[in-house]
Amino acid sequence: MKPQLSIDLLLSFGAVCNEYEKGKVLFNEGDEAAFYYQLVYGSVKMYNTNDDGKEFTQGYFSNGQSFGEPPLFINEKYPASAMIFQKSEIIKLSKDKFLKILDEFPNIQKEFLNLMARRIHTKATSSKDIINQKAEFRVQSFLDSYKKSTEKEHIDLTRQEIANFTGLRVETVIRALGKMKKNNIVEIKSQKIYY
């Protein structure tokens, strides 16, 4: 689910490439959408925070993936904030030059249409999972999605980060993982979750 644009193509259109440390905020919810972002390596999370400071993670993006594009197409502000989740190298291209690439390369435009459709489908599916009342189901559904997008051997997220993704309390996530371990759905070794 990632139409990774060629780094050479992006640079030829004037993109810049920078490294960022964990915790750096790239943009905040409500900021004007002005850039196309693509990860060379690392990871970024997009999230919302409510008035009480509770965080809900909307998405997680890693090596080669782009993020934050939808508002570029519809002249809207960013609906979520984006923060560096692991040290990352990111290519950044201005909105007008990104749209020029799509105009000049119809095959890339088609790939982005496919990407947006897949993201909408994934969001609809995950929204359905969030309203499911069983915590184990919500955690397992998230783990399925995470594993599919990262293809990593273990889940390199804290229990709090899983709670932020699922909308559950951290204590509920811990209990759910305990039940899942008992039922041989996950394996936990040295605090790492293997799924």
N, C-alpha and C positions, 0 to 999 in steps of 0.2 A: 504494500500500500504506500509506495513512495516513488513518484516520478522524480528521481534525483536528476537535477539539471547538471550538465557538464560544468565543472569548475572553470574550465577554459572559456566556455560560452559566457558564463556569468561575469568573469573578469573582463572579457572583451566588451561587455556592455557597461563596464565601469563599477562593478561590485568591489567591495573591500572585504578583507578577511581579517578577523581579529580573534585573539584568545581571551577567554573570560574565566574567572574563578567561580567556584560554587558560591551561590548566594546573590550574585549580581542580577539585578532586575533589568531586563531589556526593554520592557514597556509595561505600563500599568493599565488596568481596566479603565476605559474612558479616554485614553490617549488617542490622538489622531493616527490612523493607520497609514504609515508612509513608506514602509519597507517590506521587501520580501526577505525572509530569513531561511537559510538552509544550513543544517549542521554538517560539518566535515567529520567531526568526532565529538563525543560527549553526549550530554542529555539536557533537556529543558522540560520543565513542567509548566503547564498553563493552569491557573487557578483563580478562584474567587474567594474573597473574604467577606463574611457578614459583619454587621455592626458589633457583634460580640467578639469578633476576632477569630471565629471558627473558620477554618479553611476547607474549601472543597476543591479537589483537584479535577480539572476538566479533561486534561490529557497529558500524555507523557510522550516526548519525541526523542529519538536517538539517531545515531550515525546515519547520515545521508538524507534524513527526513527534513521536510520543510514544515513550517508552522506559522500560524497567524495570517494565512492568506485570505480567508473569506471576506473580511471587511475591505480588502483591497479592490474587490470586484464590485462592491455595492456602495462605496464611499461612506462607510460607517466607521465608528470608533471601535477600538479593540474591546470585545465583550469580557475579556479576562486578562489577567496579568501574566507575564512570562518571566520565569526566573531560571537561572542556570542551576541545574540539579547536580551535575558533575562537571568538573573542569571541561571546557568545550572550546572548540574552534568553530566559528560561525561566519558564513558569508552573508553579507547584507547588500541588497540592491534596492535602489529607489523604486517606488511604485511605478512611475511612468516608464522606466526602462524595463521593468518586469513585464508590464503590459505590452510593451513594444516587442519583446521576445515572443509573447504569445501570438501577437498579430503576424509576426514574420515567420513563425514556425507552427503551422496548423497541427502537426503531429504532437507537439508539446502541449498545445491548447487542449487537444483531445485527451491526453494523459491527465491533465489537471481536472478536466470535467469528470473523468473516471475517479480520480482521487477524492474530489468533493462529494461525489455520490457515495463512495465507500465510507467516508467519514460521517455523512448524514445517516447512513444505514447503521453504522457502529454506534452512533450516539442514540439512535432510536432503540436499538437492542439493549444498550447499557441502561437507558432510562427505564426500560421495562424491568430489568434486573434489580434496579435500585428500589423499586416499589415493592418487590418481593419481601415479605416479612422475615424470612429465615436468614439469619446472619451468615450461616455456613454457605448457603446458596449464593449470597451476594459476594462473599469473599472468594469462593471458588470461581464464580463468573469473572471477577476481576483478574484472578490469577490466570485463567484461560486467556483472557485478552492480553495481559501483560506478557505472558510467555510467548504468545503468537507474535507480538510486535517486537520483542527483544531477542528471541531465540537464545536466551541465556540458560545455563544449566541450573542456576538457582535464582531465587527472587531476591535481588539486592535492594530491598526496601525495608524500612523499619516498620514496626507495627503501627506507629503513628501515621506514617505515610500511606499505608494500606487503609487506615481509617479515613484519611483525607480523601482518598480515591472513592471509597465506598459509601461515605456519609455516615459511617458507624462510629461509635465511641471506641477508643483504643482498647478499653477493657473488654468490649464485646468482640473485637477482632482477636484478642488473645484467647478468649474462651472458644471462639469459633475455630481457630487454628488448633487448639487443644483437642476439640472433637474430631477435626479432620485428621489429626495425627493418629488418634485412637482408631479411626476407621481406615487407616492406611491410605489416605488421600494425599497427605503431605508427609514429608520427612523433615525433621528439624534436627540439625547438627550444628553445634557451636553457635546457636542463635540464628543460623541461616536456614531459610526455608527452601526446600527442594520440592518441586512440584512437577 
